[in-house]
C-alpha cells in the first residue's frame, strides 16, 4: 500500500508539471472560492473542498495513463481510489469534528489500510465480471470502492454504508463510449476522478446531521426485478467472485502492475518486446522492416489495437493505439514518454511513424489470453516478431511480465526510480526526503503529508 501511494503521488506530480490540459480542470468550480479546512491539491496552489479535491487529485493521478493497473474479465486502475481516500482522510485530520472519531483516519497507517481495502474491493469485482460487455465503464468500481472505504473512515454504521452503496449502484456508472474508437476522447483521463468524487459526495451527504431520510437507500438495488442493477444494466447476470474478500492470492494491492512507462497497461510488454528486438539486431532501423507481428491477449487487441493509418486526433487516441505506440518506440529506439503523445511532441504526423504503423499487425493469441485470465499466472504478455525486407525473420521476443509487473524482479527498483524522477519535477531532494519520511511514519497525520505536497 505504501508503494501504491508513492506511485500515485508521483503520477500526480508528473501530470501537474507536464499537462496544461489536465491543469485546466483543477481548482474551485467558481474561481476565488475558499474552503475552511480545505484540501491542498498536491502539485498545485489550490485548496478546495474534499469532493473537488478528490476530482482534482484523481485527474492528476490518472490523466497521463501512468498510474497502476489491474486486470481480469474487467480492467481498471485501483490507484484511482487514492484520490478519494487522501482527500477525505486529509479533511478528517484537519476538521475538529472528526479528529477523534472511532476509525481514527488521521494517520498514515489508517490511510494505508484504506488503500488496501479499496484495492481489494475493486480487484475482487474485476476478476470475473465483464462490465465492459454491458457498455459500463470500469470506473463504476472506483465509485463503489471509494464510497465503501470513505464511509468506513467516517466511522459510519454498516446500515449507513449499505445505503450509500445502494446509491452507487443506482448511479449505475457511465457508458464507456469515451474509451471506444473512434469516440476516444480525453474524458477517459478524468472519468475515474469523476467517479471517485461522486463517491465522496455521497459519503459526505450521508454524514450530515438529519440526512438519514433523504439518503435512505434501496436494499433491493441489485436484485429488483426489471429496474435493479442486474436486470437493468448487467444483462440479468449475477456477480461472480473468486472466493471472498482477502482470499485472492496475488490480487488487490499486492497484484497490481505499476507503469514504468506511460503506456496503456496492455501495451507495455509490446514496447519492451520491440525494444528487445532492436537490442538483438543492432543497426536495425524502421526502413529495414517489412512487417511487425505483435501477439497479444484478447484484451489488448480489443482495447488498444487500431489497425491502419487513420488519423489519431488527440493524445487520448494515441495512447490507446498499440500500433502507434510500438511504431514510435521503434523509430525512437527507446521507450515512449508522456510528451510524445502531445501534438507538440514531434511524433504526430511523423511520416516514419505513419509508414511503420501500416506494417504492424496485432494478433489475438489464445494461449496468451489464457495466461492473462489465469488467476495463478496473470501475465500481461506480448510477443513481437519482425520480418525484414531482406527476407530474414527475426525470432519472436516474448515478454510475459513487463517491468512493473509484480513478478518482474526489477519492478521495486524501477517504481522507486520513477517516484524520485517525477518528484524532482517540482521538489528539491530535501523535500522529497521529508515526504518519504512522513510516508514511512505510520503515526504521522495525513495532513502532514498533504501539506508537504502543496506548491
C-alpha positions as CSV (number, residue, x, y, z in Angstrom):
1,X,0.0,0.0,0.0
2,X,2.9,2.4,0.7
3,X,4.3,1.7,-2.7
4,X,0.9,2.3,-4.3
5,X,0.6,5.6,-2.5
6,X,4.1,6.8,-3.6
7,X,3.5,5.7,-7.2
8,X,0.1,7.5,-7.3
9,X,1.6,10.7,-5.9
10,X,4.5,10.6,-8.4
11,X,1.9,10.3,-11.2
12,X,0.0,13.3,-9.8
13,X,3.1,15.4,-9.7
14,X,4.2,14.4,-13.2
15,X,0.7,15.4,-14.5
16,X,0.7,18.7,-12.6
17,X,4.1,19.5,-14.1
18,X,3.6,18.4,-17.7
19,X,-0.1,18.6,-18.7
20,X,-1.8,22.0,-19.3
21,X,-4.9,20.1,-20.4
22,X,-5.2,18.4,-17.0
23,X,-4.3,21.6,-15.1
24,X,-7.2,23.4,-16.8
25,X,-9.7,21.1,-14.9
26,X,-8.3,21.9,-11.5
27,X,-9.3,24.4,-8.8
28,X,-12.6,25.5,-7.4
29,X,-15.6,25.4,-9.8
30,X,-16.2,29.1,-9.1
31,X,-12.8,30.8,-9.2
32,X,-11.9,32.5,-5.9
33,X,-14.0,30.2,-3.7
34,X,-12.3,29.4,-0.4
35,X,-12.9,26.5,1.9
36,X,-12.1,26.3,5.6
37,X,-10.2,23.1,6.4
38,X,-9.9,22.6,2.6
39,X,-7.7,20.0,0.8
40,X,-4.5,21.4,-0.7
41,X,-4.3,19.7,-4.1
42,X,-0.8,18.1,-4.5
43,X,1.4,19.8,-7.0
44,X,-0.8,23.0,-7.1
45,X,-1.7,26.1,-5.0
46,X,-5.4,25.2,-5.0
47,X,-7.2,24.5,-1.7
48,X,-10.7,23.0,-2.3
49,X,-13.4,21.0,-0.6
50,X,-12.9,17.2,-0.4
51,X,-15.3,16.5,-3.3
52,X,-13.5,18.8,-5.7
53,X,-10.2,17.8,-4.2
54,X,-10.9,14.2,-5.0
55,X,-11.7,15.1,-8.6
56,X,-8.6,17.2,-8.9
57,X,-6.2,14.7,-7.5
58,X,-8.0,11.9,-9.4
59,X,-7.3,13.9,-12.6
60,X,-3.6,14.3,-11.7
61,X,-3.2,10.6,-10.9
62,X,-4.9,9.2,-14.0
63,X,-4.7,11.8,-16.8
64,X,-1.4,10.7,-18.4
65,X,-2.2,7.0,-18.1
66,X,0.9,6.4,-15.9
67,X,-0.8,5.0,-12.8
68,X,-1.1,1.4,-11.8
69,X,-3.4,-1.2,-13.4
70,X,-5.1,-4.4,-12.6
71,X,-7.0,-6.8,-14.9
72,X,-9.2,-9.9,-15.2
73,X,-12.5,-10.1,-17.0
74,X,-12.6,-6.3,-16.4
75,X,-9.6,-4.0,-16.2
76,X,-9.0,-0.8,-14.3
77,X,-6.7,1.3,-12.2
78,X,-7.1,0.8,-8.4
79,X,-5.0,3.8,-7.5
80,X,-7.9,6.0,-8.8
81,X,-9.3,5.4,-5.4
82,X,-6.4,7.1,-3.7
83,X,-7.7,10.5,-4.7
84,X,-10.9,9.9,-2.6
85,X,-9.0,8.3,0.3
86,X,-6.3,11.0,0.6
87,X,-8.7,14.0,0.2
88,X,-11.2,12.5,2.7
89,X,-8.6,11.5,5.3
90,X,-6.9,14.8,5.0
91,X,-10.1,16.6,5.7
92,X,-10.9,14.4,8.6
93,X,-7.4,15.0,10.0
94,X,-8.0,18.8,9.9
95,X,-11.6,19.3,10.9
96,X,-12.2,19.4,14.7
97,X,-15.4,17.4,14.4
98,X,-13.6,14.3,13.0
99,X,-10.2,14.3,14.7
100,X,-11.1,11.7,17.3
101,X,-13.7,9.5,15.6
102,X,-13.5,5.8,16.0
103,X,-11.7,4.9,12.8
104,X,-9.0,7.5,13.6
105,X,-8.4,8.4,9.9
106,X,-5.7,10.9,10.8
107,X,-2.7,8.7,10.4
108,X,-0.7,7.2,7.5
109,X,-1.4,3.8,9.0
110,X,-5.1,4.2,8.5
111,X,-4.7,5.7,5.0
112,X,-2.6,2.6,4.1
113,X,-5.4,0.3,5.5
114,X,-7.9,2.2,3.4
115,X,-5.8,1.8,0.3
116,X,-5.6,-1.9,0.9
117,X,-9.3,-2.2,1.4
118,X,-10.2,-0.2,-1.8
119,X,-7.8,-2.3,-4.0
120,X,-9.2,-5.5,-2.6
121,X,-12.8,-4.4,-3.4
122,X,-12.1,-3.2,-6.9
123,X,-10.0,-6.1,-8.0
124,X,-12.4,-8.6,-6.4
125,X,-15.1,-7.4,-8.8
126,X,-12.7,-7.1,-11.8
127,X,-11.6,-10.8,-11.6
128,X,-14.7,-12.4,-13.1
129,X,-17.1,-9.7,-14.1
130,X,-17.0,-8.0,-17.5
131,X,-18.7,-4.7,-17.1
132,X,-17.4,-3.5,-20.5
133,X,-19.6,-6.2,-22.1
134,X,-22.6,-4.2,-21.0
135,X,-21.1,-0.8,-22.1
136,X,-20.4,0.0,-18.5
137,X,-17.1,1.7,-17.8
138,X,-14.9,0.2,-15.1
139,X,-14.9,3.4,-13.1
140,X,-18.2,2.2,-11.5
141,X,-15.8,0.1,-9.4
142,X,-13.9,3.2,-8.3
143,X,-17.1,4.8,-7.1
144,X,-18.0,1.6,-5.3
145,X,-14.7,1.0,-3.6
146,X,-14.2,4.7,-2.7
147,X,-17.7,5.0,-1.2
148,X,-17.3,1.9,0.9
149,X,-13.9,2.8,2.3
150,X,-14.5,6.5,2.8
151,X,-17.7,5.6,4.7
152,X,-15.5,3.3,6.9
153,X,-13.1,6.1,7.5
154,X,-16.0,8.3,8.6
155,X,-17.0,5.7,11.2
156,X,-20.4,5.1,9.6
157,X,-22.5,2.1,10.7
158,X,-22.9,-0.9,8.4
159,X,-26.5,0.1,7.6
160,X,-25.5,3.7,6.6
161,X,-22.7,2.3,4.4
162,X,-25.1,-0.1,2.7
163,X,-27.4,2.8,2.0
164,X,-24.6,4.7,0.4
165,X,-23.5,1.8,-1.7
166,X,-27.1,1.3,-2.9
167,X,-26.9,4.9,-4.3
168,X,-23.7,3.9,-6.1
169,X,-25.5,1.0,-7.8
170,X,-28.4,3.3,-8.7
171,X,-25.9,5.7,-10.3
172,X,-25.0,2.6,-12.4
173,X,-21.8,4.1,-13.8
174,X,-21.2,5.9,-17.2
175,X,-21.1,4.4,-20.7
176,X,-17.6,3.5,-21.8
177,X,-18.1,5.2,-25.2
178,X,-15.3,7.7,-24.4
179,X,-12.8,4.8,-24.4
180,X,-14.1,3.3,-27.7
181,X,-12.6,4.0,-31.1
182,X,-13.5,6.3,-32.9
183,X,-15.0,8.1,-30.0
184,X,-11.9,8.1,-27.7
185,X,-11.7,11.5,-26.0
186,X,-9.8,12.9,-23.0
187,X,-12.7,12.1,-20.7
188,X,-11.1,8.7,-20.3
189,X,-8.4,10.6,-18.3
190,X,-10.9,12.2,-15.8
191,X,-13.7,9.6,-15.7
192,X,-12.3,7.9,-12.7
193,X,-11.8,11.2,-10.9
194,X,-15.5,12.0,-11.5
195,X,-16.5,8.6,-10.2
196,X,-14.3,9.0,-7.0
197,X,-15.7,12.5,-6.5
198,X,-19.3,11.1,-6.7
199,X,-18.4,8.6,-4.1
200,X,-17.1,11.2,-1.7
201,X,-20.1,13.4,-2.3
202,X,-22.4,10.5,-1.3
203,X,-20.4,9.8,1.8
204,X,-20.4,13.5,3.0
205,X,-24.1,13.9,2.2
206,X,-24.9,10.8,4.3
207,X,-22.7,12.2,7.1
208,X,-24.8,15.3,7.5
209,X,-26.9,15.6,10.6
210,X,-30.5,14.7,9.9
211,X,-29.8,13.3,6.4
212,X,-31.0,9.7,7.2
213,X,-34.4,10.2,5.5
214,X,-33.0,12.0,2.4
215,X,-30.2,9.5,2.0
216,X,-32.3,6.4,2.5
217,X,-31.1,3.5,0.3
218,X,-32.7,0.7,-1.6
219,X,-31.9,-2.7,-0.3
220,X,-33.0,-4.5,-3.4
221,X,-30.9,-2.2,-5.7
222,X,-29.1,-5.2,-7.3
223,X,-31.8,-7.8,-7.5
224,X,-35.0,-5.7,-8.0
225,X,-36.9,-7.2,-10.9
226,X,-36.6,-5.2,-14.1
227,X,-35.2,-2.0,-12.7
228,X,-32.4,-3.2,-10.4
229,X,-28.8,-3.1,-11.5
230,X,-28.5,-6.7,-12.6
231,X,-31.6,-6.6,-14.8
232,X,-31.4,-3.0,-15.9
233,X,-27.6,-2.7,-16.6
234,X,-25.9,-6.1,-16.3
235,X,-27.9,-8.3,-18.6
236,X,-29.6,-10.1,-15.7
237,X,-26.3,-11.7,-14.7
238,X,-25.2,-12.4,-11.1
239,X,-21.8,-11.2,-10.0
240,X,-19.1,-13.9,-9.8
241,X,-16.2,-13.9,-7.4
242,X,-13.0,-15.9,-6.7
243,X,-13.5,-16.7,-3.1
244,X,-14.2,-14.0,-0.5
245,X,-12.5,-10.7,0.1
246,X,-8.9,-11.2,1.2
247,X,-8.8,-14.8,-0.3
248,X,-7.4,-14.0,-3.7
249,X,-3.7,-14.5,-3.6
250,X,-1.8,-12.2,-5.9
251,X,-4.6,-9.7,-6.3
252,X,-5.5,-6.5,-4.5
253,X,-2.7,-4.1,-3.6
254,X,-0.1,-7.0,-4.0
255,X,-1.1,-7.8,-7.6
256,X,-1.2,-4.6,-9.5
257,X,1.1,-3.6,-12.3
258,X,3.0,-0.4,-12.0
259,X,3.6,1.5,-15.2
260,X,7.2,2.4,-15.5
261,X,6.5,3.9,-19.0
262,X,3.4,5.9,-19.7
263,X,1.7,3.3,-22.0
264,X,-1.7,1.8,-21.6
265,X,-1.1,-1.3,-19.5
266,X,-1.8,-3.8,-22.2
267,X,0.9,-2.2,-24.4
268,X,3.8,-2.2,-22.0
269,X,5.0,-5.7,-22.9
270,X,4.8,-5.0,-26.6
271,X,7.0,-1.9,-26.3
272,X,9.5,-3.9,-24.2
273,X,9.5,-6.7,-26.8
274,X,10.1,-4.4,-29.8
275,X,13.0,-2.7,-28.0
276,X,14.3,-6.2,-27.2
277,X,14.2,-7.0,-30.9
278,X,16.3,-3.8,-31.6
279,X,18.8,-4.9,-29.0
280,X,19.1,-8.3,-30.6
281,X,19.6,-6.8,-34.1
282,X,22.0,-3.8,-33.7
283,X,21.7,-1.4,-36.5
284,X,18.2,-2.3,-37.5
285,X,16.1,0.8,-38.4
286,X,12.5,1.1,-39.3
287,X,13.2,1.3,-43.0
288,X,14.5,-2.3,-42.8
289,X,11.1,-3.6,-41.6
290,X,8.6,-5.3,-43.9
291,X,6.2,-6.4,-41.1
292,X,5.9,-6.4,-37.4
293,X,3.6,-9.1,-35.9
294,X,2.5,-8.4,-32.3
295,X,0.9,-11.3,-30.5
296,X,-1.3,-10.3,-27.6
297,X,-4.1,-11.4,-25.2
298,X,-7.7,-10.7,-26.3
299,X,-8.0,-7.6,-24.0
300,X,-5.0,-5.8,-25.7
301,X,-6.5,-6.5,-29.1
302,X,-9.9,-5.3,-28.0
303,X,-8.9,-2.2,-26.1
304,X,-5.9,-0.7,-27.9
305,X,-5.5,-2.1,-31.4
306,X,-6.2,0.5,-34.1
307,X,-5.0,-1.0,-37.4
308,X,-4.2,1.1,-40.4
309,X,-3.2,4.7,-40.7
310,X,-6.4,6.5,-39.7
311,X,-5.6,9.9,-38.1
312,X,-5.4,9.9,-34.3
313,X,-6.8,13.2,-33.3
314,X,-5.6,13.6,-29.7
315,X,-3.3,12.2,-27.1
316,X,-6.2,10.1,-25.7
317,X,-6.4,8.3,-29.0
318,X,-2.7,7.9,-29.4
319,X,-2.1,6.2,-26.1
320,X,-5.0,3.8,-27.0
321,X,-3.3,2.8,-30.3
322,X,-0.9,-0.1,-29.8
323,X,0.4,0.2,-33.4
324,X,1.2,3.9,-32.9
325,X,3.0,3.3,-29.6
326,X,5.1,0.4,-31.0
327,X,5.9,2.4,-34.1
328,X,7.1,5.5,-32.1
329,X,9.2,3.2,-29.8
330,X,10.8,1.5,-32.9
331,X,11.6,4.8,-34.6
332,X,12.9,6.4,-31.4
333,X,14.8,3.3,-30.4
334,X,13.7,3.8,-26.8
335,X,10.5,3.8,-24.6
336,X,7.8,6.3,-25.2
337,X,7.5,9.3,-22.9
338,X,4.5,11.4,-21.8
339,X,5.4,14.3,-24.1
340,X,5.5,12.0,-27.2
341,X,1.7,11.8,-27.2
342,X,1.1,15.6,-27.5
343,X,0.7,17.5,-30.7
344,X,3.9,19.3,-30.0
345,X,5.8,16.1,-29.1
346,X,7.4,15.7,-32.5
347,X,5.8,12.4,-33.4
348,X,2.3,13.3,-34.5
349,X,2.1,13.1,-38.3
350,X,5.7,11.9,-38.5
351,X,5.9,10.0,-41.8
352,X,8.2,7.4,-40.4
353,X,5.8,6.5,-37.7
354,X,2.8,6.6,-40.0
355,X,4.5,4.3,-42.5
356,X,5.5,1.9,-39.9
357,X,2.0,1.8,-38.3
358,X,0.8,0.4,-41.6
359,X,3.3,-2.5,-41.3
360,X,2.3,-3.6,-37.8
361,X,-0.2,-6.5,-37.4
362,X,-1.7,-7.2,-34.0
363,X,-3.0,-10.7,-33.5
364,X,-5.0,-12.1,-30.6
365,X,-3.5,-15.3,-29.2
366,X,-5.5,-17.9,-27.2
367,X,-2.6,-19.0,-25.1
368,X,-1.7,-15.5,-24.0
369,X,-5.4,-14.9,-23.2
370,X,-5.5,-18.0,-21.0
371,X,-2.4,-16.9,-19.1
372,X,-3.8,-13.3,-18.8
373,X,-7.0,-14.6,-17.2
374,X,-5.4,-17.4,-15.2
375,X,-5.6,-16.2,-11.6
376,X,-2.5,-18.1,-10.7
377,X,-0.3,-16.6,-13.5
378,X,-1.9,-13.3,-14.5
379,X,0.7,-12.4,-17.2
380,X,0.1,-9.4,-19.4
381,X,2.2,-10.5,-22.2
382,X,3.2,-9.7,-25.8
383,X,5.3,-11.4,-28.4
384,X,6.9,-9.4,-31.2
385,X,8.3,-10.9,-34.4
386,X,9.9,-8.9,-37.2
387,X,10.1,-9.7,-40.9
388,X,12.8,-7.7,-42.7
389,X,12.9,-6.5,-46.3
390,X,15.9,-8.7,-46.9
391,X,13.8,-11.8,-46.3
392,X,15.0,-12.6,-42.8
393,X,12.5,-13.2,-40.0
394,X,13.7,-12.3,-36.5
395,X,12.6,-14.8,-33.9
396,X,9.9,-13.6,-31.7
397,X,10.8,-11.8,-28.5
398,X,8.2,-12.7,-25.8
399,X,7.7,-10.6,-22.7
400,X,5.3,-12.2,-20.2
401,X,5.9,-10.0,-17.2
402,X,7.0,-6.5,-18.2
403,X,8.8,-4.2,-15.8
404,X,6.2,-3.0,-13.3
405,X,4.6,-6.5,-13.0
406,X,4.7,-7.9,-9.5
407,X,6.6,-11.0,-10.9
408,X,9.3,-8.9,-12.6
409,X,12.4,-8.7,-10.3
410,X,13.2,-5.1,-11.5
411,X,9.8,-3.7,-10.5
412,X,10.5,-2.5,-7.0
413,X,13.7,-0.6,-8.0
414,X,12.1,0.9,-11.1
415,X,9.0,2.1,-9.2
416,X,11.2,3.9,-6.7
417,X,13.2,5.5,-9.6
418,X,10.0,6.6,-11.2
419,X,8.9,8.2,-7.9
420,X,12.1,10.2,-7.5
421,X,12.3,11.2,-11.2
422,X,8.7,12.6,-11.2
423,X,9.0,14.3,-7.8
424,X,12.1,16.1,-8.9
425,X,9.9,17.9,-11.4
426,X,8.6,20.1,-8.6
427,X,10.5,19.3,-5.4
428,X,14.1,19.5,-4.1
429,X,16.0,16.5,-2.8
430,X,15.4,17.6,0.8
431,X,11.7,18.0,0.2
432,X,11.5,14.5,-1.4
433,X,13.3,13.1,1.6
434,X,10.8,14.7,4.0
435,X,7.9,13.4,2.0
436,X,9.3,9.9,2.2
437,X,10.0,10.2,5.9
438,X,6.3,11.1,6.6
439,X,5.0,8.3,4.4
440,X,7.2,5.8,6.3
441,X,5.8,7.0,9.7
442,X,2.7,5.1,10.4
443,X,1.7,7.5,13.2
444,X,2.1,10.7,11.0
445,X,-1.1,12.6,10.4
446,X,-2.3,12.6,6.9
447,X,-2.4,16.4,6.7
448,X,1.3,16.4,7.4
449,X,1.9,14.6,4.2
450,X,-0.6,16.6,2.2
451,X,0.9,19.9,3.4
452,X,4.3,18.8,2.1
453,X,2.9,18.2,-1.4
454,X,1.4,21.6,-2.0
455,X,3.2,24.1,-4.3
